Amino acid sequence: MGGSENPKAMVVGRLADSIREISGLPECQNVCKKMYGNLIRRVKLLSPLFEELKDCDESLSDEEIEAFESLRVALDLTMILLKSVNHGSKLYQALRRNDTADKFQQITEKIEAALSDISYNKLEISEEVQEQIELVHAQFKRAKAQTEFADLQLDLDIAVAQKDKDPDPAILKRLSEKLHLRTMNDLKKESSELHELVITSNGELGDSFETVSSLLRKLKDCVLAENPEVDTYDSENVPIKHRSPVIPDDFRCPISLELMKDPVIVSTGQTYERSCIQKWLDAGHRTCPKTQQTLLHTALTPNYVLKSLIGLWCDSNGVELPKKQGSCRTKKSGTSLSDCDKTAIKALLDKLTSNDIEQQRAAAGELRLLAKRNADNRVCIAEAGAIPLLVDLLSSTDPRTQEHAVTALLNLSINESNKGTIVNAGAIPDIVDVLKNGSMEARENAAATLFSLSVLDENKVAIGAAGAIPALIKLLCEGTPRGKKDAATAIFNLCIYQGNKARAVKAGIVAPLIRFMKDAGGGMVDEALAILTILAGHHEGRTAIGQAEPIPILVEVIRTGSPRNRENAAAVLWLVCTGDLLQLKLAKEHGAEEALQGLSENGTDRAKRKAGSILELLQRIEGEDSLQNT
């Protein structure tokens, strides 16, 4: 009887692996520390049950396998949650701590429900293990019945610091201590994390961006007031003659929160530091980070007026910047009035339900534009009840109406609460149908909508189960450059959930990813490597990658790629080669040692560690070959 075909061996093995992975997660260093640690501790205590079951020969009943499968799904969701809370902006995590607490509560309930379905007395396990598992089950029951995360002082301090223009320094000091943001180095790291969050969020932050930015500015000013001699521009080699002055908000980049040196205007009228907004655009985004409006174009116009004002301010405060330029233009206004007119929106909804196809098309198109324009419109349109009507139009036989409907839902999904409304309206199967059968524009926007919805962990499971992944892979292979990017981003996000990795592998994701890697001019190398990295951590993914002859291109990327791609290529190479002598020998034949040696000297910290691990494996087989030859 082959172990891989035995349902018991499969489910028990996966559960043991999941528990091992969760137990090995690093310590949490933010406001979620207590919840995070308690959940890991409880899950860890389940390990003896599955280690003992792995060693016994007794088969499991269908009911027992089903109960264990439920537990496996719960543990997959646990891993997603734990990873999501242990990185990124500490201020953003603090702001979302109540939502996070709800997610921990939901996960606890899922695990407890799965444990309730397991009859421990029917399993072939020792009394000692049975007692321990019953004790753990009791702990999960107790945790389910109580809310273990409440910090009223933190709630109050954040609320006051948000509201007051000049909060009491004692409040800012408490926040600084509670969030471990005590020094300028801590705050620089937080600023960098916020920058990264903006880049990777695809405009999903909503009002949180403004709140976190404001709190970070106030904390920086507080730390500067306590340490007036601190040079905030040390890392940029900008000398300061006297104590560091407080930078006016208008002179800070909305993304990095640092003083702008090369301010540029985007099509919405907002101003950013050139390097920050360029990084945002290079990541494939087409929205304004601050307003979330779609950019009409990606041209960057120098803001000479602001640059001149910053120069004058620097002169009077002893801050030196690169050579200033004079002003000959006026700044465009970045403000726009809300188009939220409830009467007009109601009239559009009436047209959506009309039997006149042209009226439906026109109304869906108008809602699409309104939802794209600003955050207020997205709230008004959803509150008016547009979402179920737009979901109905996803099945329209008119291609243009279908395009408008799916794109309107995409724009509405930028608002966090609208995501749940869209899913609850039964949109996922219809969006997947548009992804499979719509026009190219509709398919691309369907992919982008699925990515937006998959930001919520529970939706990753539902989207994968609805058959989205094969359709996304098809778009990845035959879409426009923009469509390929949308498909790749959605696939990456969905594959964070373990069950979707197997679906992607089964649907043939690996072959096109390897093709993209070989086509350096195609612009998809970054996305391909990112997806391969996440798939290589899954057994079936690792096997499929190994069969696709990836070694030559992985070694080439390690030798010549960007820092991030070199790191990801090394991670994939390490996972593929570990425990596979044939792949190791192929890597050696293709010059991996020399490429990895270079990476171990000038790669990122993670890349250096991976390079060192693979070099050790290569040296080990070299030693074994020497012994065989003597």
VOGU-3710 file (C-alpha; in Angstrom, 3 decimals, decimal comma):
1> mggsenpkam> 0,000/0,000/0,000  1,658/3,295/-1,128  1,819/5,875/1,688  1,010/8,739/-0,648  -2,322/7,089/-1,567  -3,343/6,376/2,038  -5,919/9,043/3,113  -4,958/8,655/6,771  -1,226/9,062/6,096  -1,885/12,113/3,917
11> vvgrladsir> -4,106/14,001/6,337  -2,087/13,099/9,446  1,189/13,967/7,697  -0,161/17,342/6,561  -1,448/18,127/10,045  1,917/17,245/11,594  3,661/19,482/9,015  1,260/22,378/9,653  1,788/22,193/13,415  5,560/22,037/12,914
21> eisglpecqn> 5,478/25,109/10,648  3,316/27,089/13,083  5,511/26,083/16,040  8,592/27,358/14,198  7,262/30,872/13,542  9,357/33,731/15,013  8,315/35,748/18,069  5,880/38,624/17,483  7,065/42,160/18,346  3,930/44,285/18,084
31> vckkmygnli> 0,569/44,818/19,817  -0,584/41,336/18,731  2,190/39,634/20,741  -0,052/38,074/23,423  -2,698/36,692/21,034  -0,023/35,451/18,643  1,979/33,682/21,365  -1,079/32,071/22,995  -2,359/30,653/19,700  1,037/29,192/18,749
41> rrvkllsplf> 1,442/27,687/22,240  -1,931/25,930/22,051  -1,397/24,636/18,503  2,044/23,342/19,468  0,461/21,148/22,148  -1,455/19,245/19,433  1,806/17,866/18,020  2,036/14,616/20,099  -1,368/13,438/18,796  -0,329/13,459/15,145
51> eelkdcdesl> 3,208/12,258/15,755  1,724/9,216/17,544  -0,947/8,647/14,885  1,757/8,666/12,170  3,362/5,657/13,838  0,233/3,527/14,336  -1,219/1,201/11,687  -4,907/1,609/12,485  -6,949/3,194/9,694  -9,336/6,098/10,275
61> sdeeieafes> -13,074/6,187/9,583  -14,501/8,589/7,009  -15,900/10,739/9,848  -12,475/10,936/11,527  -10,748/11,856/8,254  -13,384/14,555/7,647  -12,811/15,968/11,161  -9,043/15,991/10,617  -9,531/17,707/7,234  -11,557/20,444/8,987
71> lrvaldltmi> -8,720/20,877/11,464  -6,187/21,064/8,613  -8,154/23,861/6,915  -8,345/25,703/10,252  -4,573/25,358/10,730  -3,916/26,615/7,172  -5,957/29,711/8,005  -4,050/29,965/11,306  -0,740/30,095/9,448  -2,034/32,830/7,111
81> llksvnhgsk> -3,228/34,913/10,071  -0,052/34,486/12,138  2,188/35,462/9,225  0,044/38,469/8,362  0,219/40,039/11,852  3,939/39,592/12,486  5,386/42,054/10,010  4,867/45,497/8,591  3,846/48,794/10,150  3,362/48,623/13,933
91> lyqalrrndt> 1,044/51,634/13,829  -1,126/49,997/11,162  -1,286/46,789/13,221  -2,268/48,845/16,292  -4,993/50,597/14,317  -6,404/47,252/13,132  -5,928/45,416/16,428  -9,671/44,940/17,092  -10,205/43,486/13,596  -7,174/41,279/14,207
101> adkfqqitek> -8,576/40,181/17,570  -11,816/39,169/15,819  -9,810/37,080/13,346  -7,951/35,345/16,192  -11,321/34,652/17,826  -12,716/33,189/14,583  -9,652/30,961/14,143  -9,929/29,778/17,760  -13,578/28,877/17,157  -12,712/26,970/13,952
111> ieaalsdisy> -9,992/24,932/15,695  -12,235/24,233/18,709  -15,105/23,117/16,433  -12,771/20,752/14,546  -11,409/19,302/17,822  -14,993/18,739/19,045  -15,613/16,423/16,093  -12,676/14,135/16,966  -13,464/11,101/19,147  -10,159/10,730/21,023
121> nkleiseevq> -11,279/7,576/22,841  -11,668/5,753/19,494  -8,147/6,603/18,321  -5,199/4,296/18,862  -3,258/6,678/21,106  -1,770/6,425/24,601  -3,692/7,651/27,657  -1,059/10,310/28,249  -1,526/11,810/24,767  -5,320/11,567/25,067
131> eqielvhaqf> -5,206/13,492/28,368  -2,979/16,167/26,853  -5,211/16,649/23,795  -8,336/16,864/25,965  -6,543/19,498/28,052  -5,640/21,493/24,906  -9,238/21,186/23,701  -10,399/22,601/27,042  -8,003/25,527/26,585  -9,416/26,281/23,122
141> krakaqtefa> -12,969/26,104/24,582  -12,003/28,575/27,300  -10,277/30,882/24,811  -13,350/30,772/22,565  -15,529/32,019/25,410  -13,385/35,024/26,310  -11,905/38,037/24,568  -8,260/38,080/25,491  -7,349/41,318/23,743  -8,428/44,614/25,277
151> dlqldldiav> -6,217/47,629/25,902  -8,493/50,555/26,694  -5,565/52,874/27,420  -4,098/52,204/23,974  -7,531/52,800/22,383  -7,871/56,116/24,192  -4,306/57,263/23,451  -4,629/56,538/19,726  -8,016/58,302/19,565  -6,664/61,435/21,301
161> aqkdkdpdpa> -3,416/61,454/19,300  -5,453/61,210/16,086  -7,891/63,976/17,006  -5,662/66,598/18,663  -3,439/68,749/16,496  -0,834/68,962/19,284  -1,418/65,962/21,579  -0,118/65,871/25,141  3,534/64,656/24,984  2,729/62,160/27,766
171> ilkrlseklh> 0,216/60,443/25,442  2,734/60,271/22,582  5,359/58,964/25,010  2,995/56,158/26,130  2,279/55,239/22,493  5,978/55,312/21,714  6,701/52,850/24,549  3,717/50,579/23,879  4,493/50,272/20,148  8,298/49,981/20,583
181> lrtmndlkke> 8,833/53,160/18,543  11,214/54,836/20,985  14,116/56,081/18,835  14,616/57,759/15,476  15,941/54,444/14,166  12,683/52,737/15,242  10,703/55,477/13,526  12,802/55,330/10,353  12,126/51,597/10,193  8,395/52,240/10,787
191> sselhelvit> 8,441/54,871/8,021  10,068/52,341/5,698  7,457/49,687/6,643  4,653/52,165/5,951  6,265/52,983/2,605  6,375/49,272/1,757  2,760/48,856/2,920  1,616/51,618/0,564  3,519/50,040/-2,334  2,122/46,545/-1,754
201> sngelgdsfe> -1,435/47,436/-0,695  -2,710/48,274/-4,189  -4,654/51,222/-2,760  -6,429/49,120/-0,109  -5,436/51,224/2,926  -8,284/53,715/2,616  -8,490/56,205/5,500  -5,955/54,194/7,503  -3,128/55,666/5,396  -3,884/59,235/6,499
211> tvssllrklk> -4,302/58,169/10,142  -1,052/56,192/10,302  0,849/58,971/8,491  -0,463/61,576/10,936  0,404/59,460/14,012  3,882/58,730/12,663  4,540/62,435/12,067  3,462/63,289/15,618  5,612/60,517/17,122  8,622/61,708/15,098
221> dcvlaenpev> 8,105/65,279/16,312  7,791/64,041/19,898  11,041/62,040/19,717  12,796/65,028/18,094  11,559/67,369/20,841  13,063/65,045/23,475  16,325/64,620/21,516  16,894/67,970/19,765  20,405/67,102/18,631  19,298/63,991/16,711
231> dtydsenvpi> 20,118/64,307/13,021  17,089/62,927/11,207  18,836/63,058/7,835  21,906/61,126/8,880  21,232/58,331/6,453  21,059/60,800/3,571  24,242/62,740/4,562  22,393/66,050/4,862  24,137/68,251/7,455  22,108/70,266/9,961
241> khrspvipdd> 23,592/73,360/11,564  21,372/73,624/14,667  18,646/71,530/16,368  16,479/69,588/13,913  13,368/71,634/13,071  9,868/70,159/12,714  9,153/69,669/8,987  5,876/71,234/7,744  3,417/68,538/6,638  3,130/70,011/3,130
251> frcpislelm> 6,867/69,485/2,635  6,744/65,761/3,475  6,147/63,041/0,883  2,798/61,323/1,653  4,463/57,938/1,082  7,805/58,178/2,919  6,807/61,053/5,277  10,304/62,500/4,714  11,222/65,989/3,492  10,868/66,068/-0,308
261> kdpvivstgq> 13,932/66,927/-2,403  12,495/66,329/-5,864  8,711/66,870/-5,570  6,629/65,861/-8,595  2,898/66,111/-9,379  0,843/63,127/-10,611  -2,306/63,369/-12,727  -4,594/63,696/-9,653  -2,768/66,861/-8,549  -1,084/65,208/-5,544
271> tyersciqkw> 2,646/65,787/-4,963  5,158/63,068/-4,025  8,913/62,593/-3,812  9,947/61,405/-7,286  11,754/58,227/-6,157  8,827/57,113/-3,953  6,071/57,549/-6,531  8,300/56,047/-9,229  8,715/52,923/-7,083  4,915/52,777/-6,712
281> ldaghrtcpk> 4,438/53,044/-10,483  7,197/50,513/-11,179  5,296/48,032/-8,969  2,476/48,164/-11,536  0,022/50,394/-9,639  -2,214/52,780/-11,570  -3,803/54,697/-8,691  -2,802/57,717/-6,616  -1,647/56,353/-3,201  -3,231/59,220/-1,252
291> tqqtllhtal> -6,585/59,694/-3,012  -6,926/56,173/-4,507  -8,085/57,758/-7,780  -7,004/56,057/-11,003  -4,146/57,920/-12,688  -5,104/59,162/-16,151  -1,423/58,869/-17,133  1,893/58,138/-15,397  3,768/61,295/-16,385  5,456/63,056/-13,442
301> tpnyvlksli> 5,504/66,886/-13,549  8,162/68,655/-11,427  6,561/70,819/-8,705  8,898/73,817/-9,013  6,858/76,043/-6,707  6,981/73,574/-3,816  10,637/72,784/-4,457  11,425/76,491/-4,210  9,426/76,863/-0,967  11,217/73,846/0,523
311> glwcdsngve> 14,530/75,440/-0,471  13,630/78,709/1,287  12,532/76,821/4,399  15,788/74,829/4,410  17,824/78,051/4,155  16,093/79,604/7,142  16,380/76,404/9,232  19,945/75,431/8,431  19,072/72,367/6,356  21,045/71,923/3,149
321> lpkkqgscrt> 19,471/70,228/0,148  20,713/69,632/-3,420  20,834/72,713/-5,684  17,459/74,474/-5,727  15,607/75,456/-8,870  13,554/78,613/-9,408  9,839/78,604/-9,892  8,063/79,321/-13,133  4,885/77,254/-12,747  1,931/77,145/-10,424
331> kksgtslsdc> 0,789/74,050/-8,588  -2,351/72,383/-9,801  -5,071/71,904/-7,251  -5,313/68,362/-5,897  -8,767/68,756/-4,401  -12,017/67,591/-5,929  -15,563/67,789/-4,686  -17,372/64,551/-3,934  -19,796/63,487/-6,622  -21,908/61,743/-4,010
341> dktaikalld> -25,470/62,738/-4,897  -27,924/60,213/-3,490  -30,746/61,259/-5,818  -28,526/60,880/-8,880  -27,240/57,488/-7,671  -30,809/56,263/-7,072  -31,707/57,302/-10,627  -28,746/55,280/-11,923  -29,849/52,225/-9,907  -33,325/52,475/-11,438
351> kltsndieqq> -31,684/52,342/-14,878  -29,658/49,268/-13,853  -32,915/47,348/-13,361  -34,424/48,672/-16,613  -35,206/46,308/-19,480  -33,490/48,752/-21,852  -29,977/47,371/-22,476  -28,617/50,789/-23,469  -29,862/52,366/-20,238  -28,276/49,530/-18,249
361> raaagelrll> -24,965/49,965/-20,086  -24,916/53,739/-19,584  -25,834/53,499/-15,880  -23,205/50,802/-15,190  -20,596/52,943/-16,985  -21,514/56,015/-14,929  -21,313/54,054/-11,653  -17,951/52,686/-12,755  -16,615/56,255/-13,141  -18,177/57,518/-9,908
371> akrnadnrvc> -16,763/54,600/-7,896  -13,324/55,267/-9,329  -13,388/58,967/-8,457  -13,203/59,037/-4,646  -13,797/57,236/-1,345  -17,063/59,063/-0,531  -18,651/57,878/-3,758  -17,698/54,282/-3,018  -19,508/54,456/0,331  -22,598/56,216/-1,110
381> iaeagaipll> -22,966/53,819/-4,042  -22,705/50,768/-1,772  -25,136/52,203/0,791  -27,648/52,877/-1,993  -27,736/49,110/-2,721  -25,846/49,101/-6,028  -23,663/46,069/-5,356  -26,280/43,257/-5,773  -27,553/44,955/-8,963  -24,025/45,170/-10,404
391> vdllsstdpr> -23,436/41,500/-9,496  -26,589/40,599/-11,491  -25,153/42,470/-14,502  -22,036/40,282/-14,480  -24,244/37,777/-16,325  -25,315/40,351/-18,940  -25,178/39,209/-22,561  -23,932/42,692/-23,538  -20,094/42,623/-23,343  -19,751/46,352/-22,613
401> tqehavtall> -22,307/46,242/-19,773  -20,443/43,279/-18,305  -17,144/45,207/-18,504  -18,681/48,205/-16,755  -20,226/46,029/-14,025  -17,055/44,113/-13,157  -14,945/47,303/-13,235  -17,448/49,146/-11,024  -17,192/46,275/-8,502  -13,395/46,481/-8,722
411> nlsinesnkg> -13,509/50,201/-7,883  -16,049/49,675/-5,091  -13,913/46,889/-3,567  -11,207/49,432/-2,714  -13,387/50,206/0,324  -12,719/47,535/2,977  -16,352/47,048/4,082  -17,546/46,806/0,465  -15,449/43,659/0,015  -17,725/41,725/2,372
421> tivnagaipd> -20,859/43,119/0,712  -19,619/42,042/-2,726  -18,836/38,499/-1,542  -22,117/38,219/0,389  -23,984/39,182/-2,790  -22,662/35,952/-4,346  -20,263/37,723/-6,700  -17,311/35,318/-6,677  -18,720/32,626/-9,065  -19,953/35,344/-11,470
431> ivdvlkngsm> -16,611/37,188/-11,417  -14,871/33,878/-12,170  -17,280/33,355/-15,073  -16,353/36,807/-16,459  -12,691/35,878/-16,005  -13,277/32,764/-18,132  -15,602/34,081/-20,832  -15,598/37,901/-20,912  -13,832/40,326/-23,234  -10,122/40,855/-22,600
441> earenaaatl> -10,754/44,088/-20,665  -13,464/42,412/-18,587  -11,193/39,425/-17,866  -8,352/41,697/-16,746  -10,606/43,678/-14,437  -12,148/40,456/-13,111  -8,625/39,294/-12,195  -7,933/42,615/-10,458  -11,248/42,333/-8,578  -10,416/38,823/-7,372
451> fslsvldenk> -7,045/40,086/-6,155  -8,774/42,911/-4,268  -11,264/40,525/-2,642  -8,552/37,978/-1,800  -6,941/40,461/0,570  -9,410/39,013/3,126  -8,060/35,594/4,117  -11,409/33,767/4,115  -11,993/34,851/0,507  -8,768/33,170/-0,652
461> vaigaagaip> -10,380/29,803/0,092  -13,700/30,651/-1,607  -12,059/32,117/-4,740  -9,818/29,069/-5,152  -12,779/26,715/-4,683  -14,789/28,625/-7,340  -12,290/27,607/-10,043  -10,541/30,953/-10,473  -6,991/29,647/-10,634  -7,070/27,833/-14,034
471> alikllcegt> -8,758/30,905/-15,561  -6,144/33,208/-14,024  -3,377/31,013/-15,443  -4,993/31,241/-18,887  -5,042/35,054/-18,621  -1,448/34,960/-17,415  -0,488/33,167/-20,625  -2,544/35,096/-23,186  -3,382/38,497/-21,656  -2,018/41,940/-22,416
481> prgkkdaata> 1,009/43,059/-20,342  -1,404/44,656/-17,867  -3,621/41,546/-17,811  -0,622/39,311/-17,123  0,375/41,498/-14,174  -3,189/41,442/-12,780  -3,370/37,655/-13,137  0,059/37,123/-11,545  -0,772/39,360/-8,571  -4,054/37,517/-7,976
491> ifnlciyqgn> -2,392/34,084/-8,273  0,363/35,070/-5,841  -2,128/36,313/-3,260  -4,390/33,259/-3,592  -1,442/30,880/-3,206  -0,704/32,230/0,253  -3,455/29,747/1,220  -1,940/26,264/1,198  -4,868/24,563/-0,570  -4,605/26,907/-3,566
501> karavkagiv> -0,958/25,976/-4,149  -1,999/22,433/-5,095  -4,734/23,837/-7,362  -2,257/26,096/-9,150  0,225/23,257/-9,670  -2,504/20,951/-10,960  -3,672/23,661/-13,374  -0,179/23,858/-14,919  1,169/27,099/-13,447  4,832/26,049/-13,367
511> aplirfmkda> 5,548/25,810/-17,136  4,466/29,397/-17,985  6,359/30,745/-14,966  9,583/29,112/-16,184  8,935/30,576/-19,672  8,520/34,063/-18,191  11,798/33,680/-16,322  13,619/32,829/-19,541  12,161/35,889/-21,309  13,990/38,718/-19,519
521> gggmvdeala> 12,513/41,329/-21,876  8,929/40,231/-21,221  8,662/42,128/-17,947  7,321/39,192/-15,918  10,471/37,810/-14,273  9,723/39,431/-10,881  6,182/38,038/-10,734  7,194/34,573/-11,971  9,910/34,218/-9,335  7,683/35,484/-6,537
531> iltilaghhe> 5,029/32,858/-7,362  7,622/30,076/-7,762  9,060/30,959/-4,348  5,703/30,517/-2,650  4,929/27,288/-4,588  8,321/25,747/-3,834  7,386/25,582/-0,148  4,646/23,068/-1,041  5,527/19,417/-1,751  3,584/19,185/-5,039
541> grtaigqaep> 4,877/22,582/-6,130  8,469/21,595/-5,431  8,049/18,379/-7,435  6,516/20,207/-10,421  9,239/22,861/-10,404  11,929/20,176/-10,288  10,375/18,457/-13,337  10,400/21,740/-15,331  14,234/21,801/-15,523  14,573/25,083/-13,644
551> ipilvevirt> 18,253/24,841/-12,646  19,888/26,698/-15,602  17,583/29,727/-15,409  17,692/29,861/-11,588  21,494/29,915/-11,676  21,408/32,608/-14,381  19,097/34,814/-12,283  21,310/34,314/-9,213  24,228/35,461/-11,357  22,672/38,461/-13,128
561> gsprnrenaa> 19,251/39,338/-11,619  18,052/42,193/-9,390  18,719/41,856/-5,616  15,145/40,686/-4,893  15,122/38,221/-7,814  18,525/36,811/-6,855  17,161/36,229/-3,349  14,001/34,514/-4,611  15,928/32,399/-7,137  18,237/31,212/-4,340
571> avlwlvctgd> 15,225/30,351/-2,161  13,668/28,267/-4,969  17,010/26,585/-5,761  17,493/25,671/-2,107  13,998/24,147/-1,794  14,343/22,214/-5,082  17,826/20,889/-4,262  17,258/19,933/-0,610  17,024/16,153/-0,484  17,408/15,786/-4,269
581> llqlklakeh> 20,882/14,644/-5,287  20,132/14,848/-9,020  19,109/18,521/-8,826  22,191/19,284/-6,714  24,463/17,723/-9,319  22,716/19,667/-12,094  23,206/22,882/-10,127  26,892/22,093/-9,784  27,212/21,358/-13,524  25,600/24,724/-14,391
591> gaeealqgls> 28,073/26,746/-12,322  25,898/27,300/-9,258  28,893/27,402/-6,894  30,435/30,478/-8,486  27,074/32,301/-8,705  26,204/31,429/-5,095  29,648/32,501/-3,900  28,982/35,923/-5,406  25,526/36,029/-3,817  26,928/35,101/-0,394
601> engtdrakrk> 29,227/38,125/-0,645  26,928/40,826/-2,040  23,312/39,621/-1,744  20,583/40,569/0,744  20,799/39,019/4,240  18,217/36,351/3,347  19,959/35,658/0,033  23,290/35,209/1,806  21,754/32,652/4,180  20,193/30,670/1,321
611> agsilellqr> 23,426/30,812/-0,693  25,375/29,504/2,316  22,918/26,623/2,804  23,120/25,525/-0,859  26,924/25,817/-0,886  27,032/23,504/2,148  24,904/20,943/0,264  27,168/21,205/-2,791  30,296/20,760/-0,683  28,747/17,727/0,989
621> iegedslqnt> 28,106/15,912/-2,312  31,617/16,886/-3,438  32,986/15,198/-0,298  30,875/12,097/-0,917  32,080/11,893/-4,539  35,701/12,138/-3,341  35,161/9,276/-0,892  33,619/7,091/-3,613  36,546/7,752/-5,944  39,203/6,761/-3,355
//
